Amino acid sequence: MKNKNELRRYIKSERKLINIDLVSEKLVYKIRQTPEYQSAKNIMIFYPKKYEINLMDLLSDDKQFYFPKVDGDDLLVCPNDGVFKKSDLNINEPCSKPVNPNIVDLIIVPALAADKNNYRLGYGGGFYDRFLSKYPDIITLLPVCEKFLYDNIPHDKYDIQVNKVISA
């Protein structure tokens, strides 16, 4: 088994070879079928980076959407107003003012990979793990390309498991 950084490098190169639009379309469909998504009213999703799963089609649904914004070591929860700006981390972040995270019913968490024990391999900043450790009652879904769903991935004691992994 590769360590986290080796696995990140491998997946970043491999995901350039997949049809991310098709995978994204399938994952959006599957997310919409989950009871967690159907019952949620306030959902935090992520703005996709290049070669990353794109869930922006969900914005057409009759729900309130929020996006994360990095503030130091923390993630802020900001309402979707359709206005984004590139951050220092080269991520499109919302320009809206943050709200209390407790408003969120569901977080759709980004990841490079996941395993069958609901651990995720993120980008290495720890932002979501720190956030989720503060708000353990918020339901989490993780969409991932089937190719990057493993039996086990390396994880540390501070890594937070998601509630459900969805693959396509």
QUILIN-V459252 format. One record per run of one state. SS is the DSSP state (helix for helix, strand for strand, loop for the rest). FROM is the first residue (numbers start at 1). LEN is the number of residues. Records with the same first field share a line. If there is no record, write none. Layout:
SS=FROM-LEN ; FROM-LEN
This chain:
loop=1-3 ; 18-2 ; 34-1 ; 40-2 ; 46-10 ; 61-3 ; 72-2 ; 80-4 ; 87-5 ; 95-3 ; 100-1 ; 104-2 ; 110-3 ; 116-4 ; 122-5 ; 135-4 ; 145-1 ; 151-13 ; 168-1
helix=4-14 ; 20-14 ; 35-5 ; 56-5 ; 101-3 ; 127-8 ; 146-3
strand=42-4 ; 64-8 ; 74-6 ; 84-3 ; 92-3 ; 98-2 ; 106-4 ; 113-3 ; 120-2 ; 139-6 ; 149-2 ; 164-4
